[in-house]
């Protein structure tokens, strides 16, 4: 019997929300057979190749130990495994939407997503998403029954109003290999953000679990009870100070929803322009109307949270060579920094 469950022994400290967890108990009367053949025959819409990829990455275990594809199962054994989450019930149609492709080969694609573009269809955004654009570029589609497994090509994601680099897997092997790197925290992900206030230290680490804010289910906040949240670790350092705002680099050790936004807000330094976390309020500065107008002009220049996924590094799933990508800050954040540079220079005169 195949049971979808919340067990987390395979990924004790990873981004578990991106994987589905299962337990499968081998039938009492089952004759000896290879585990990859048994699993593929007992899982709908899952190929034997996909199962073998999961086994190679250590995502399939019996008795807490990873097994190989040629392992012969026994009646009554419990197979614990995880598979990348596949969306169901959403029709994904290819759309010819321009993409800023930083790198592409037969296995992976790295794209620089603009702010304002939703990554996955759903919740009122069924067209114009990054996945719609990727479906067109890769020549794939998915009906409402979601039978095409290749739509699970994104192994991570960023918010609609966050810009920056995303990795795309072009086959099962790449997807599972990249997922493993994310779960082992070996992926290098560095963001740049403009935050309110002047941080006291030059660098620091926030190691605090994040959970949904009971007063606003669309917010994630630091929780005192670890059982009510998921462990989240963000390393930050100051890049440039502007008095009332600061440019920081944030390196993700984990990858929770709204992690940087929630962690910086918990420090009292929400991201500039981040409406959901208080970043559209004037948190620092003067009481003069001229300053308030300056801030309003800043919000018009960058009408979203000033957060950009700037750097992405990982081991190529086929060549096993390290690949590092870097992107320039988008025009709105560059213009915002220029405005603050001009303001601080004038204030010093």
Order of alpha helices (4+ residues) and beta strands (2+ residues): beta-beta-alpha-alpha-beta-beta-beta-beta-beta-alpha-beta-alpha-beta-beta-beta-beta-beta-beta-alpha-alpha-beta-beta-alpha
